[in-house]
Amino acid sequence: MRSDGPLRTGANQLFCCLALILVGAAPCAAELLLSGNFMQGGLIHGQATPGTRIYLGERELSVTPAGDFIFGFGRDARAEQQLTLIHEERRSERRNLQVEQRVYTVQRISGISKRLLEPTTEDLQRIRREAELVAAARAQLSLLNFFREPFCWPLTGRITGVYGSQRVFNGAPRRPHFGIDIAAPRGTAVFAPAGGRVSLVHPDMFFSGATLILDHGYGLSSSVLHLDKILVAPGERVIQGQQIATVGAGGRATGPHLDWRVNWLEHRLDPALLVPAIQTPCTPVNTASAAKTSNPER
């Protein structure tokens, strides 16, 4: 596998402090703090006055008691987005957001088996069942606060696939790639990029092989695919840097590698925007002394 483009496209970290203006009335004293990547595939962290209700378009966001919240932009997110804040006294404020549009590369991969490209009727039924399991795991809106942690690389290695690239398998166009592929020998340790709770463990999915999903809280999740061994169990709490799996080559893969994906609910985000450009591995932890009950739901 190979990548036809750079790891990042304009992935400059942005930070803005937005003093919001009350629509049709006097300026409001409250401030909305937003930080992150205002681009397709980006994740935004926000903070508002506690008790404020916040909407992205028509979707109401989950907000912590302290006023923290997150949201993300998918691969093909529109350039114009709108946040609406409703204060406890029922005053409404709106803010327009500009989302940078990206140009994605094309990645051509050969050597994929015919069965993986032309599933049988039985295979399609299996694929649908597995997709439902994944969607349910990513749809969780737990109150875990691990989403606040700066992410680290789950492993380091040669980048062989990037987010958003148009995939061409054996000469035939397919769906875009929604993760980042990192080549590594089979058995290489995979670490938790942030703390979380294991929301899905599957030993062998049709496309992704052994698959593990971590719930970081408030709709943010990580998926690690094509694994050889999974070292954690469903419902288990893990902390950043804890080994959770080893690299494999199951599913639709031409060799051992890790496919790391990040979602905010159904929106697929770019993992490369959450970690330093220079690969630095997560610091392994001693799980025997780690407090598995740290970062409780609030």
C-alpha positions as CSV (number, residue, x, y, z in Angstrom):
1,M,0.0,0.0,0.0
2,R,1.2,3.5,-0.6
3,S,0.0,7.1,-0.2
4,D,-0.1,9.5,-3.1
5,G,-0.1,12.6,-0.9
6,P,1.2,14.3,2.2
7,L,0.0,13.3,5.7
8,R,-1.5,16.7,6.4
9,T,-3.2,19.3,4.2
10,G,-3.2,22.8,5.8
11,A,-3.6,21.2,9.3
12,N,-2.6,24.3,11.2
13,Q,-4.0,24.4,14.7
14,L,-6.5,27.2,15.1
15,F,-7.8,28.9,18.2
16,C,-10.4,31.5,18.4
17,C,-12.2,33.3,21.2
18,L,-15.6,34.4,19.9
19,A,-17.4,37.2,21.6
20,L,-20.9,36.5,20.5
21,I,-23.5,39.1,19.6
22,L,-27.1,38.6,20.6
23,V,-29.2,38.3,17.5
24,G,-31.4,41.4,17.2
25,A,-30.4,42.8,20.6
26,A,-27.6,44.2,22.6
27,P,-24.2,42.4,22.9
28,C,-24.0,39.5,25.3
29,A,-21.4,39.4,28.0
30,A,-20.8,35.7,27.7
31,E,-17.9,34.4,25.5
32,L,-17.7,31.2,23.5
33,L,-14.3,29.6,23.3
34,L,-13.5,27.3,20.4
35,S,-10.3,25.6,19.5
36,G,-9.3,23.0,17.0
37,N,-9.2,22.5,13.2
38,F,-11.9,24.4,11.3
39,M,-11.6,22.2,8.3
40,Q,-13.1,19.0,6.8
41,G,-12.1,16.1,9.1
42,G,-11.4,18.5,12.1
43,L,-12.4,18.2,15.7
44,I,-13.5,21.3,17.7
45,H,-13.4,21.7,21.4
46,G,-15.7,24.4,22.9
47,Q,-16.5,26.0,26.2
48,A,-19.6,28.1,27.0
49,T,-21.3,29.4,30.1
50,P,-22.6,26.4,32.1
51,G,-26.3,25.8,31.5
52,T,-26.1,27.0,27.9
53,R,-27.8,24.8,25.3
54,I,-25.8,24.6,22.0
55,Y,-26.8,23.5,18.6
56,L,-24.7,22.7,15.5
57,G,-27.2,23.3,12.8
58,E,-30.3,21.5,14.1
59,R,-28.4,19.0,16.3
60,E,-28.2,19.8,20.0
61,L,-24.8,19.1,21.4
62,S,-24.0,17.3,24.6
63,V,-22.4,19.8,27.1
64,T,-20.7,18.9,30.3
65,P,-21.8,20.6,33.6
66,A,-18.8,22.9,33.3
67,G,-19.8,24.0,29.8
68,D,-17.4,21.9,27.7
69,F,-18.5,20.3,24.4
70,I,-17.1,19.0,21.2
71,F,-18.2,18.6,17.6
72,G,-16.5,17.6,14.3
73,F,-16.7,18.1,10.6
74,G,-16.8,15.1,8.2
75,R,-14.8,14.5,5.0
76,D,-17.3,16.4,2.9
77,A,-18.6,18.9,5.4
78,R,-20.1,22.1,3.9
79,A,-18.0,25.3,4.0
80,E,-20.6,27.2,6.1
81,Q,-21.8,25.9,9.4
82,Q,-23.8,27.6,12.2
83,L,-23.7,27.3,16.0
84,T,-26.7,28.5,18.0
85,L,-26.5,29.1,21.8
86,I,-29.6,29.3,24.0
87,H,-28.9,30.8,27.4
88,E,-30.8,29.9,30.6
89,E,-32.8,33.1,30.2
90,R,-33.9,31.9,26.7
91,R,-31.8,34.4,24.8
92,S,-30.5,33.1,21.5
93,E,-27.1,33.8,19.8
94,R,-25.8,32.5,16.5
95,R,-22.4,32.3,15.0
96,N,-21.4,31.4,11.5
97,L,-18.4,29.1,11.1
98,Q,-16.2,28.7,8.0
99,V,-14.9,25.2,7.3
100,E,-11.9,24.9,5.2
101,Q,-12.5,22.6,2.2
102,R,-9.8,20.1,1.4
103,V,-8.4,18.5,-1.8
104,Y,-8.0,14.7,-1.4
105,T,-5.4,12.4,-3.0
106,V,-6.1,9.3,-5.0
107,Q,-4.6,6.0,-3.7
108,R,-4.3,3.0,-6.0
109,I,-4.0,-0.4,-4.4
110,S,-3.6,-3.7,-6.2
111,G,-3.6,-7.3,-4.9
112,I,-7.0,-7.2,-3.2
113,S,-8.8,-10.6,-3.4
114,K,-11.8,-10.9,-5.7
115,R,-14.0,-12.0,-2.8
116,L,-13.3,-8.8,-0.8
117,L,-14.3,-6.7,-3.9
118,E,-17.2,-8.8,-5.0
119,P,-18.9,-10.1,-1.8
120,T,-21.5,-12.9,-2.1
121,T,-25.0,-12.5,-0.9
122,E,-24.0,-14.2,2.4
123,D,-21.0,-11.9,2.7
124,L,-23.3,-8.9,2.2
125,Q,-25.6,-10.0,5.0
126,R,-22.5,-10.4,7.3
127,I,-21.2,-6.9,6.2
128,R,-24.6,-5.3,7.1
129,R,-24.6,-7.0,10.6
130,E,-21.1,-5.9,11.3
131,A,-21.8,-2.3,10.1
132,E,-24.7,-2.1,12.5
133,L,-22.5,-3.2,15.4
134,V,-19.9,-0.5,14.5
135,A,-22.6,2.2,14.1
136,A,-24.1,1.4,17.5
137,A,-20.7,1.6,19.2
138,R,-19.9,4.9,17.5
139,A,-23.4,6.3,18.4
140,Q,-22.8,6.1,22.1
141,L,-23.0,9.4,24.0
142,S,-21.4,8.5,27.3
143,L,-20.4,11.1,29.9
144,L,-16.7,10.1,29.9
145,N,-14.4,13.0,29.8
146,F,-11.4,11.4,28.0
147,F,-12.2,13.5,25.0
148,R,-10.4,16.3,26.7
149,E,-7.0,14.5,26.5
150,P,-4.5,15.5,23.8
151,F,-4.2,12.4,21.6
152,C,-1.0,10.4,21.0
153,W,0.1,8.1,18.2
154,P,-1.1,4.5,18.9
155,L,2.1,3.3,17.2
156,T,4.7,4.8,14.9
157,G,5.7,3.7,11.4
158,R,5.5,4.4,7.7
159,I,2.3,6.1,6.7
160,T,0.7,4.0,3.9
161,G,-2.7,5.6,3.7
162,V,-4.2,8.9,4.6
163,Y,-7.7,10.2,5.5
164,G,-10.0,11.2,2.8
165,S,-8.1,9.7,-0.1
166,Q,-10.1,8.2,-3.0
167,R,-9.4,4.4,-3.0
168,V,-8.9,2.6,-6.3
169,F,-8.7,-1.2,-5.7
170,N,-7.4,-3.3,-8.5
171,G,-8.2,-0.5,-10.9
172,A,-11.8,0.0,-9.7
173,P,-12.9,3.2,-7.8
174,R,-14.2,2.5,-4.3
175,R,-15.2,4.4,-1.2
176,P,-12.8,7.0,0.3
177,H,-10.4,6.0,3.1
178,F,-11.5,7.3,6.5
179,G,-8.5,6.6,8.6
180,I,-4.7,6.7,8.7
181,D,-2.8,3.5,7.8
182,I,0.5,2.9,9.7
183,A,2.7,0.0,8.5
184,A,4.3,-2.2,11.1
185,P,5.3,-5.8,11.5
186,R,2.7,-8.3,12.7
187,G,2.6,-8.4,16.5
188,T,3.7,-4.7,17.0
189,A,2.1,-3.2,20.1
190,V,-0.9,-0.9,19.7
191,F,-1.5,1.6,22.5
192,A,-4.6,3.6,23.4
193,P,-4.3,7.1,21.8
194,A,-6.5,8.4,24.6
195,G,-8.3,7.0,27.6
196,G,-11.7,5.4,27.2
197,R,-14.0,2.5,27.6
198,V,-14.0,-0.5,25.2
199,S,-17.3,-0.2,23.3
200,L,-16.7,-3.0,20.8
201,V,-14.5,-6.0,20.3
202,H,-14.9,-8.2,17.3
203,P,-12.5,-11.0,16.4
204,D,-12.9,-10.9,12.6
205,M,-15.0,-8.5,10.5
206,F,-15.2,-8.9,6.8
207,F,-13.4,-5.7,5.8
208,S,-11.5,-4.8,8.9
209,G,-10.5,-8.1,10.5
210,A,-10.1,-8.1,14.3
211,T,-11.6,-4.7,15.3
212,L,-11.6,-2.7,18.5
213,I,-13.5,0.6,19.3
214,L,-12.8,2.9,22.2
215,D,-15.4,5.4,23.5
216,H,-13.7,8.6,24.7
217,G,-16.9,10.3,25.7
218,Y,-19.4,12.8,24.3
219,G,-19.6,11.0,21.0
220,L,-15.8,10.8,20.3
221,S,-14.5,7.3,19.5
222,S,-11.4,5.6,18.1
223,S,-11.4,2.5,16.0
224,V,-8.3,0.3,15.4
225,L,-8.6,-2.2,12.6
226,H,-6.8,-5.2,11.1
227,L,-5.5,-6.4,14.5
228,D,-3.8,-9.6,15.3
229,K,-4.6,-9.8,19.0
230,I,-7.0,-7.8,21.1
231,L,-5.8,-7.4,24.7
232,V,-8.8,-5.8,26.3
233,A,-12.5,-6.8,26.9
234,P,-15.8,-5.1,26.2
235,G,-16.7,-2.6,28.9
236,E,-13.1,-2.3,30.2
237,R,-11.7,1.1,31.0
238,V,-8.3,1.9,29.5
239,I,-5.9,4.8,30.0
240,Q,-3.8,6.6,27.4
241,G,-0.6,4.6,26.6
242,Q,-2.1,1.3,27.7
243,Q,-1.4,-1.5,25.3
244,I,-4.7,-2.6,23.8
245,A,-3.8,-4.8,20.8
246,T,-1.2,-5.9,18.3
247,V,-0.9,-5.3,14.6
248,G,-2.3,-7.8,12.2
249,A,-3.4,-8.1,8.6
250,G,-7.0,-9.3,8.7
251,G,-9.9,-8.2,6.5
252,R,-9.2,-6.1,3.4
253,A,-5.4,-5.6,3.8
254,T,-2.4,-6.3,1.6
255,G,0.0,-6.5,4.6
256,P,0.3,-6.0,8.3
257,H,-0.6,-2.4,9.3
258,L,-2.9,-0.5,11.7
259,D,-5.8,1.5,10.3
260,W,-6.7,4.1,13.0
261,R,-10.0,5.9,12.6
262,V,-11.7,8.6,14.7
263,N,-15.4,9.4,14.8
264,W,-17.6,12.1,16.3
265,L,-20.8,10.2,16.3
266,E,-21.4,9.4,12.6
267,H,-18.9,12.0,11.3
268,R,-15.5,10.5,10.3
269,L,-12.6,12.7,11.4
270,D,-9.0,12.9,10.4
271,P,-6.8,11.2,13.2
272,A,-3.7,13.1,11.8
273,L,-5.2,16.4,13.0
274,L,-5.3,15.2,16.6
275,V,-1.7,14.2,17.0
276,P,1.7,15.9,16.5
277,A,3.0,16.0,12.9
278,I,6.2,14.3,14.1
279,Q,5.3,10.8,15.2
280,T,5.9,10.3,18.9
281,P,4.6,7.1,20.4
282,C,2.3,7.0,23.4
283,T,4.2,6.5,26.6
284,P,3.4,3.0,27.8
285,V,1.9,2.8,31.2
286,N,2.0,0.2,34.0
287,T,-1.6,-0.9,34.0
288,A,-1.2,-2.8,37.2
289,S,-0.7,0.5,39.1
290,A,-3.1,2.6,37.0
291,A,-6.5,3.5,38.4
292,K,-8.9,2.0,35.9
293,T,-11.7,4.0,37.5
294,S,-10.1,7.3,36.7
295,N,-12.0,9.9,34.7
296,P,-15.5,8.8,35.9
297,E,-18.7,9.7,34.1
298,R,-20.2,12.9,35.4
